[in-house]
Amino acid sequence: MTSLAAEYDPYILPMPVPDSPVVLPEWISPGNTHDNARYEDPVWPLAPLIDNPGTILCSILWRNCPAPLLGELKLVTWTMLNGRLRPTYLKGRGVQARGRTSASDMRDTCNEWMRLARWLHERRFTSLADCTEEVWRAYLPERWKDGVSRDYAEKICIALSDLWAFDQLSACPGNVTRPPWEVEGVDDFLPAADGSASGENSREPLDPQTLGPLLIWAIRFVDDFADDILAAWAERRRLVAVAAANVAVPEGLTALADRLLPLVERGEALPAIRMHGKMCLARTYISALTGASLGQVGRFSERHRLADLADERPGPCPLQVPVTGRIDGKPWRTHMDFDEAPELMRHLGTAAMIICLYLTGMRPQEVQGLRSGCCPEPEPGADGTHGRHLIRSWHYKNVTDSDGNLISAGEEREVPWVAISPVVHAIRVLERMVPPGELLLSAAHHDFMQQRGHHGALKHQGLNTRVEDFVSWINREAKVQGLTDQIIPSDPHGAIGLARFRRTLAWHIARRPGGLVALAIQYGHMRTVLDARTSSGYGSRSRGGIHSVLDVETALAAADTAAQLRDRMAAGEKISGPAARRAVTAAATTPRFEGRIVTTTFAKKAAKFLARDGIVLYDNPDSFLICAFKHDNALCEPEPGATAPRQYACQSGCGNTVRTDTHAHQMREKADEIDLKATFVPEKLARRMRRNADNLRNAADTHDATAQTSKALT
C-alpha cells in the first residue's frame, strides 16, 4: 500500500530502513564531500547539505529526544530533510516560493520538535498523535514562558505547523493533529509585541568614537604593518621547519650550551614564548638558531631548570627581518618577535576583514565567500587610464532554484562590487596570507597557532571574537605607544559584531558626510557611486542589497532633520537661506519614520520619499546648514539621477541652503574655537585660520540680518 501511495503521490517518500542515508543523494551537490550518516545513527550530520563556506557544520543529536517519541520524530525529520512540502500547503500561506530551507534552519526546526517531544514526555504522552488541539493550546503559553519575541514566536509556530505538514508526507504518518492556528490564524496565539525586531537595520550603528580609531588601526595594520608582519611570519615558519629537521649531533649541543649558559650565569633573560598563560623556554626558536635538535633542547632545559628560569626571566625572540612600519614617524617595533608573529598575523587578517566589511557594505557571508583573485587589476582603457577595481563575489541570502529550494552554495553576483583603495589594499594583504584561489578568510590558513585544517571560511562567532581580541590588542598597544587619543572606547550598544558594520556604513554616509570618522571622503565617494545605480554601480542588484539599507537610513536621517527643524521653528527660531520657504514646507509635510527593519515595502517607501526633489532635508553639521536638496540647484555636482547631495562637497552660495538660529550660534562658537587655536600656530597659518573664523561670523551675521519666522515664510 505504501509503494502504491508513493507511486501516485510523488510527495510521499518511501519508508527508510536502518541503513538508509540520512541525506538522499539527490540533495547532495557534486562538490560536497562531507560524510553522510545512516538512519539508525544517533547523530545525523547535516554537512552534506552545506556548501556555504561561512556556515558552521551542524548536526541533529537524537540523544535530546525522549525514547518513546524517538521513532516517530526520526521519521518525520528524515521526511523533512529529503522531501518537499506540497505546493497547495505553501500557496495557502502566501509563500509560494518557499521550498527547502537551509540545513541550520532544518536543524532548528527539528530541535523545536524535540522540545515539544520532551514537554509531551514529561506529561506522560507517548505518541505525537496525543498532541490534540487542547494540547496544542496548552503548549504554546508554556513555550512563551521562557521569553520569546513575537517575531520568533511566529517562526516557532511555522516549525510546529511543519511537523503536521511533513507528518502527512511520511510513509507511516504519526497522525499529528492540525494545530489550531492553522484554522484560526496565528495572531491570537502569539505573545504580545514588545517592540523588538531582528532585521539588519534594527541593529544600532557603531558609535563614531568607537569606529573611528578602530578603522584607523585597521588601515594602519594593512598599509603600514603588513609587510613587517608577513615577513616575520615567513621567518618564523622557516625557523620552525629548520628546528623540525635538526638532528641530534654533538655540535648542536655545544652551540646550545654556548648560547644559553652565559645568559644563565649572568642572570639575563632567556628567549621565551607564552604557552597556556605561562612563559616557557622558546625551544623551537633556540633549536633553529643553534642547530640543536628539539630533543636536545628539551633535555638541556630539564638538566639546567631552564623552564623555571624562562618563566622568571622571559626574554625576546628577535627575528632577523627589517622593521619598516612607522607610528608618528618612529618604528612601531624595535624588532619583530618569534612569539608575537602568530598573534599579529591573526590581527592582520582581522584588520583586513574589518576594512572589507565596513567599506564595501557586503554582508558578512559575502566577505566570508571572497576568494583570492576576486579583485583583479583593472584593464587599461583606450585612453590609457585604468578603470575601477571590481570585486567578483558570491551572495547567499535568499538564493533559490526554480522550485524555491535554498541553494546553500549561493551564486555569483550578477553585478560586482566597486572597491575603493583601502579595500583593494586589504584584499591584496589577504591574498598574501592564503594560496591562490583559496578563500580569503580560509579557516585552515588563518589558524596560525594550531593549524587544525578547519572547514571553509572563518565562522561568524569566531570572527566576532577576533574583532574583540583586536580591539583589546589595540588598546594595550595604544598605551604602550603613548597614543591615548587612539584608544577604542566601548560601544554604548555592546559588542561590535560583524553585522553592525553594514548598518554603520549606511548610517555614516547618510548622517556623517564630512567627518567624525576616518575616511569621510571615501563615504562621499561611495555615496556618489551608489547614487549612480548603473550596471557598474556599487553593489547594485535588482534585490536592492546595500541600496535598500542606504535608502532607509537616508530617509530616517532626512525625517529626523525635518523633525528637528519643526522643533526649532516651534521654539521660535528663525530661518534663512534661499531654500528657506521650501524647507518650511518640507518640515511640515515630512512624516516621522518609525522602526528599523529593512523590509522590501519599507525600502520602496524610503526610495519614493527620497525622490521628492526639492523637499527632502539633509543635515550637514560640518557646514552648519540644512540642504533642501533640489538637483538642478545643487552646486555640489551630484550625479544624474542622484536623490541626495554630495554633502562633503558642499559649496557656499548654493540655492539649496537653509540655516537656523542654532546654526548661527554654532558658527560663532566654531569661529571662537578657531581663533583660540590660531594663537598656537605659525603666523601664516594663523592668518588663514582667522580668515576662516571671520567667514563663519560673517555668515552668521548674514543669517541674523535675513532670517524670518516660519509664519512669515508661509
Secondary structure, 3 states (H helix, E strand, C coil): CHHHHHHHCCCCCCCCCCCCECCCHHHCCCCCCCCCCECCCCEEECHHHCCCCCCCCCEEEHHHCCHHHHHHHHHHHHHHHHCCCCHHHHHCCCCCCCCCCCHHHHHHHHHHHHHHHHHHHHCCCCCHHHCCHHHHHHHHHHHHCCCCCHHHHHHHHHHHHHHHHHHCCCCCCCCCCCCCHHHHCCHHHCCCCCCCCCCHHHCCCCCHHHHHHHHHHHHHHHHHHHHHHHHHHHHHHHHHHHHHHCCCCHHHHHHHHHHHHHHHHCCCCEEEEEECCEEEECHHHHHHHHCCCHHHHHHHHHHCCHHHHHHHCEECCECCCCCCCEECCEECCCCCECCCHHHHHHHHHHHHHHHHHHCCCCCHHHHHCCECCCCCCCCECCCCCECCEEECCEECCCCECCCCCECCCCEECCCCEEECHHHHHHHHHHHHHCCCCCECCECCCCCCCCCCCCCCECCHHHHHHHHHHHHHHHHHHHHHCCCHHHCCCCCCCCCCCCHHHHHHHHHHHHHCCCCCCCCHHHHHHHHHHHHHCCCCCCCCCCCCCHHHHHHHHHHHHHHHHHHHHHHHHHCCCCEECCCHHHHHHHHHHCCCCCCCCCCHHHHHHHHHHHCCCCCEEEEECCCCEEEEECHHHCCCCCCCCCCCCCHHHCCCCCCCEEEEHHHHHHHHHHHHHHHHHHCCCCHHHHHHHHHHHHHHHHHHHHHHHHCECHHHHC
